[in-house]
């Protein structure tokens, strides 16, 4: 299990997308975890590194405008590769929505999930081509 | 209202709010009204979701998913509704259902998913109606929420997708899902593993290979024993050399890092490609992975390590990128003390990192420095760290203290040679203004006292300095340190130089700031000191007595009267010596009596009891005839006094020692003692008293006071201690009452209050630290390490991280995988079996050798053995093939495959290898020419 969870959180600490892989948490645990992570990561400045150790895993995060992309990974995962993955995810959304912003993700949460589904399956990154990721979504858009 | 809410009406359908409406409503609500808005929306959803109209149901589910996922609402109640939508032919609906299910289902909480087994199977089946847009979420759900049963049932349905018979884009996803199925249901391995292995083949599309490599990486990393994956090494090696995909390379490197520990020859094989990647790759992620692989698995290859260290330096030097600096430090920390030269080379950067803005980087730097500590450098590095801790922010200061305490105390102070130094360092730590590690310092002070006899004089000196400083009494964090100091100076009072000063310190007025339990320890220390001074005084007289009585027996013969006069003279001469004087003891007693006196009325029983003990002792002393000795000048033997002295000596003469954590286990239970019954009786007696046992090694001192003292006395002393704290911090705005008090009492101020030091100094200090070297130098201390009492194997080791017992159990999955890849015979057998196996095949292997590309009969003896083993594996491979032929027809494919590989003798070689590990590892020559055949 490489990736344990993907979280999108805005500057105020509100969750905008949450996908957990394999690790099952109850609602309370989830709320507590997200709270802790948000407190830890949002307090950090630009000059500090993007990796935070939390419990028994690492969090790799990156901030884009008002949104924080937080990815929880196993300790042996390659941090820099995960940073690249986050960037790819953002670029993919950007290509689809055009200048993606928090509102796009709020109003199209499903689509964001679909993109993530195309990219990550069972915590493994399975697709890294932007056009491959977006093709099924575009097909669906056309159909509806 | 109840009626409408129970049955969904047409109105609901017509005027249903869409998801967008809901989001807008939530956005427009304030944080106060949001909860109400959500509750209203939930009410709606509960009604709508029961609508017979599927669109209404789908929208309701969509809204619920949104709320559940972002506002942490429970949606398990809607699980069935999600399943209802799955069979719908119109595409958006099953997708909505899948999303809802994958976000909320889990085998541990939802037992409904088996109901959907048939539906999932239908969606996974290769058919034109099952578009990737439908199969992807199905796979996703399966990957997230499948139980063991479900995984086993649906594993065969994954096979066509994994092997690419249906849609190509789905293959990587199916691979990832298959990985999950293998994890929850090892029994699926025979079905799934073969197709997964095929995905690695040359003919597969790049992203299929990538997904397969990720899957194998997960499998190999998760397996307690990754040896079943060794046979795949040639495939991974090919990828390592050929692939241009960084992601694949990273995963392949991870696999090799795991496998290399099993097969030493692998390391020699991969070191070249890894070094090439290290040199050439522009991708930092890949470079870092190479570094990690080199440091963890190729550390025997000096050139590779050198290269990796150079790359680490590049990372460390990247001023603009904290990520690289952080990772660089982490990588250095992987090296360990054996490669101290690497850290030495980057010393300055590491030390500068202690000053970094990023707490994580500082933490890594600290860990790194701590990892480099050894006997010869521990003194200088710890000294500088503790000095540095005085000036940095509270959190990091405590982190430093923590690290120093943990490292120095590790494994019964194995790093410490000079205990005098360490004890004074402990004293210095306690004086750190941010120190919150009082409990650990307390523990170590007492522990060293018990374990290291030679260190006691210094311990008493440091304790005296701590006790005598009135400023420390106001700091609640230091309570426990002071308690340890008081205990130490009472217990080892014989090492003390000035008893009166000590007693004055223990009874100074500001001790009323302490919690009553610590105060009790203080008074008990006074008790011991009084006892000690009295005993020594008496002994001194008695010694004189016996001497003079001997004199007298000689003098008796001559003249009677002179003897008495002589005695007085000799007694005076004793008085003049630097021994204990009658007046000083007398003064001591007076002082104790007047200061402890009021405490006998103290509210707290502990304090009161000890105070009364002390007063009682003084009364007994005063009653003895020796006491007025100076006045009477009459020295007759008094049996009563020697009784008292003997009694008091006996009470304190026993040296307290450390108690092993295992001590209790060694006590044999007397046969006639029935423990259980007695204990159950106790429950009734004790009632609700908390009898939680103390877990650590327990001494009376720290066994109970830290916990209790907080409860009992914190409220009482808090205001005054808070005030003291406040004063300390804002001393500028207070009249200097403290100082007056100090001066009037003539207490020497042990340490000046620390002034905030400017950053200039800070930097200077850091630079000073840079001048130090981590490299272990010849120990220059001439003092030998004092004896440290160690009780047994278990003593103290529990706290060290050294004894990580690695559990090596064969898990189910490895077993299953091994069976698939190697056949049933490949279970690691005992060395006895192996040797007999080998010798029995020695004779037969010539036949099977014939068609091998690399058999060279005339090699040295060492290689000969290897050859034999190799061929024996080939032999057993044949055997397996036969078996498979006899087995089920479904294995046809497997067999074919193994044929293909057998020409290169790749796959089964690996099996062989892990066998060999069992018995011949010690004499393996790591870089042997034969290995080349193995991989290529």
Interface residues (C-beta under 8 A of the other chain):
Chain A: X1 X2 X14 X15 X16 X17 X18 X19 X21 X22 X24 X26 X27 X30 X31 X44 X45 X47 X48 X49 X50 X51 X52 X53 X76 X78 X79 X80 X81 X83 X84 X106 X107 X109 X110 X113 X114 X117 X118 X121 X122 X123 X124 X125 X126 X127 X128 X129 X132 X135 X136 X139 X140 X143 X144
Chain B: X20 X23 X27 X62 X66 X69 X70 X72 X73 X74 X91 X92 X95 X96 X99 X103 X106 X108 X109 X131 X132 X133 X136 X137 X139 X140 X143 X144 X169 X172 X173 X175 X176 X177 X179 X180 X183 X207 X210 X211 X214 X215 X217 X218 X221 X222 X246 X247 X250 X254 X284 X285 X288 X289 X322 X323 X325 X326 X327 X357 X358 X359 X360 X361
